[in-house]
């Protein structure tokens, strides 16, 4: 059977509940900077670099602070190489997100490593739930 259409995750797949969405209480526009061109999908987990306060994809093996989950991307966006780019993220709670919609870097391959990411988000008030 031929493929008729494909669909990407939308915000509704990720975000299940948020406090005061009409005011953007849990949302923030942050600056990201990646060493290589990237495409952020809805649900991509970002970490914050301690030295400059900019965000990038959270990688388990990083040592610059970005290994700790700090935000979740809320819209698809292309990020050019080494360019400061503004991105809308879910930065704080109270909020509930679907675990299955989170996009983690491949370095988070063990369940214990993923649990650390979920705990970091929970510390920010973002509950990671087993929802579809």
C-alpha positions as CSV (number, residue, x, y, z in Angstrom):
1,X,0.0,0.0,0.0
2,X,1.5,3.4,-0.9
3,X,2.1,6.0,1.8
4,X,-0.6,8.6,1.6
5,X,0.6,11.1,4.3
6,X,2.9,11.6,7.2
7,X,2.4,13.7,10.3
8,X,4.8,15.0,12.9
9,X,4.1,15.5,16.5
10,X,2.2,18.6,17.4
11,X,2.1,20.5,20.6
12,X,-1.1,18.7,21.6
13,X,0.8,15.4,21.6
14,X,3.3,16.8,24.1
15,X,1.5,19.2,26.3
16,X,-1.3,17.7,28.3
17,X,-1.9,20.5,30.9
18,X,-0.3,23.9,31.6
19,X,-1.1,26.6,34.1
20,X,-2.4,29.8,32.5
21,X,-1.5,29.0,28.9
22,X,-3.3,32.2,27.8
23,X,-0.7,34.2,29.7
24,X,2.3,32.0,28.8
25,X,3.2,31.5,32.5
26,X,5.1,28.3,31.9
27,X,6.6,29.3,28.5
28,X,9.7,31.3,27.8
29,X,11.6,32.4,24.7
30,X,15.3,31.3,25.1
31,X,18.4,31.7,23.1
32,X,19.9,28.5,21.6
33,X,23.3,28.0,20.0
34,X,24.4,24.7,18.4
35,X,27.8,23.7,17.1
36,X,26.1,22.1,14.1
37,X,22.9,22.9,12.2
38,X,20.0,21.1,13.9
39,X,16.2,20.7,13.5
40,X,14.3,20.9,16.7
41,X,11.0,19.0,16.8
42,X,8.2,19.6,19.2
43,X,9.3,17.8,22.5
44,X,13.0,18.2,22.0
45,X,14.6,18.3,25.5
46,X,17.2,21.2,25.9
47,X,19.8,21.8,28.5
48,X,21.3,25.1,29.6
49,X,25.0,25.8,29.2
50,X,26.2,27.1,32.6
51,X,28.9,29.4,31.2
52,X,26.8,31.5,28.8
53,X,23.1,30.7,29.8
54,X,22.3,29.6,26.2
55,X,20.4,26.4,25.5
56,X,21.2,23.4,23.3
57,X,20.0,19.8,22.9
58,X,20.6,18.0,26.2
59,X,23.3,15.3,25.7
60,X,24.0,12.8,28.5
61,X,27.8,13.0,28.1
62,X,28.0,16.8,28.1
63,X,30.0,18.5,30.9
64,X,29.0,22.2,30.3
65,X,25.7,22.0,32.2
66,X,23.6,21.2,29.2
67,X,23.4,17.5,30.3
68,X,20.7,18.6,32.7
69,X,17.2,18.9,31.2
70,X,16.0,22.5,31.6
71,X,13.4,23.1,28.9
72,X,11.2,21.5,26.2
73,X,10.8,22.8,22.6
74,X,7.2,23.8,21.8
75,X,7.4,24.3,18.0
76,X,9.4,22.8,15.1
77,X,12.3,25.0,14.2
78,X,15.5,24.8,12.2
79,X,18.6,26.0,14.0
80,X,21.6,27.3,11.9
81,X,25.1,26.5,12.8
82,X,26.7,28.6,15.6
83,X,24.0,31.3,15.4
84,X,22.0,32.6,18.4
85,X,18.4,31.7,17.7
86,X,15.3,32.4,19.7
87,X,13.1,29.4,20.5
88,X,9.8,29.0,22.4
89,X,10.1,26.4,25.2
90,X,8.2,25.1,28.1
91,X,10.6,26.2,30.9
92,X,8.6,25.7,34.1
93,X,5.5,24.2,35.6
94,X,3.0,23.5,36.7
95,X,2.6,21.5,33.5
96,X,2.1,17.9,32.4
97,X,3.8,16.5,29.3
98,X,3.6,13.1,27.7
99,X,6.6,10.9,28.1
100,X,6.1,9.4,24.7
101,X,6.3,12.8,23.0
102,X,9.6,13.8,24.5
103,X,12.5,13.8,22.0
104,X,15.7,12.8,23.8
105,X,19.2,12.7,22.4
106,X,20.4,9.1,21.5
107,X,23.0,9.3,24.4
108,X,20.1,8.8,26.8
109,X,19.8,5.1,26.0
110,X,19.5,3.6,29.4
111,X,16.3,3.9,31.5
112,X,18.3,5.2,34.5
113,X,19.6,8.1,32.3
114,X,16.1,8.8,31.1
115,X,14.8,8.8,34.7
116,X,17.4,11.5,35.5
117,X,15.9,13.7,32.6
118,X,12.4,13.1,33.9
119,X,13.5,14.0,37.5
120,X,15.2,17.3,36.2
121,X,12.0,18.3,34.5
122,X,9.9,17.4,37.5
123,X,12.2,19.6,39.6
124,X,11.1,22.5,37.3
125,X,7.5,21.7,37.9
126,X,7.0,19.8,34.6
127,X,5.5,16.4,35.3
128,X,6.4,13.7,32.8
129,X,3.4,11.4,32.6
130,X,2.8,8.0,30.9
131,X,0.2,9.3,28.5
132,X,-0.3,8.9,24.8
